[in-house]
């Protein structure tokens, strides 16, 4: 009885620390979720003469995957993206972030190109507008152009099956 | 002639002075901002490529006449409150701001409580000691009386 209060305080502290063990401090929740995707208009990687902007994607649910040929963990998630492209569930647009177009093209040629198309963010401006701070990142954007989810770091089979694809299906129905 | 030279020198120096002022302002602003990549470094000191880009962005905004608050708002809109080393005061950060004071007052209350209890125990102890002393004294008085009467 005498020690019950200190013991309770200690247990609460322990619970906080325990939960803290499983949280990733590198994952900073984005303030852009549930906000309209920032406006962009960028040259396409394969056809540098053409541009893609938000308006072109209106009316469909799509994923924006931020990648770069210099990005090591992009290789980790790449097979998942290739499989996703084969299943043809949702269009994925690649944002080649701070990458030389020729490096990006070579990377896609050797690793497979899962993207409906890739657009070139040479100086990283659009990346800053999207709050990108660690490549790869993936955004789920709905028919009205609103960001619904942001995956920080490489996609995992778990994140795709449990979070991203169910969300995509739900958004496609609405 | 010298006057003309002075004017020329002043004209040449003025932008440099303005640059110095801008540099100082950006430096102090950037030390209040966090680099997202190496999270315990400020934007001013981080060598990460993103920090470099953001410094460039911040400079351009400042040159375009944006105030420090505008620039902070620009970054918060993209990266969240996490970019600020000094988090804003709002309901979700109340615990962060007032938590330490809460803990401190909790400690003070406990301390006072313990002190009070200890003081009360002291008084009880004193009373017991007095009672014992009085009992002892009366025993001795009785004994003295006994001896005198003999």
HADDOCK unambig.tbl for C-alpha pairs under 7 A between the chains (distance, minus, plus):
assign (segid A and resid 30 and name CA) (segid B and resid 79 and name CA) 6.05 0.50 0.50
assign (segid A and resid 30 and name CA) (segid B and resid 80 and name CA) 6.22 0.50 0.50
assign (segid A and resid 31 and name CA) (segid B and resid 77 and name CA) 6.43 0.50 0.50
assign (segid A and resid 31 and name CA) (segid B and resid 78 and name CA) 6.51 0.50 0.50
assign (segid A and resid 31 and name CA) (segid B and resid 79 and name CA) 6.46 0.50 0.50
assign (segid A and resid 31 and name CA) (segid B and resid 80 and name CA) 5.26 0.50 0.50
assign (segid A and resid 32 and name CA) (segid B and resid 78 and name CA) 6.68 0.50 0.50
assign (segid A and resid 129 and name CA) (segid B and resid 78 and name CA) 6.14 0.50 0.50
assign (segid A and resid 130 and name CA) (segid B and resid 78 and name CA) 6.36 0.50 0.50
assign (segid A and resid 131 and name CA) (segid B and resid 78 and name CA) 4.56 0.50 0.50
assign (segid A and resid 131 and name CA) (segid B and resid 79 and name CA) 5.23 0.50 0.50
assign (segid A and resid 133 and name CA) (segid B and resid 36 and name CA) 6.14 0.50 0.50
assign (segid A and resid 133 and name CA) (segid B and resid 37 and name CA) 6.29 0.50 0.50
assign (segid A and resid 133 and name CA) (segid B and resid 50 and name CA) 6.87 0.50 0.50
assign (segid A and resid 134 and name CA) (segid B and resid 37 and name CA) 6.96 0.50 0.50
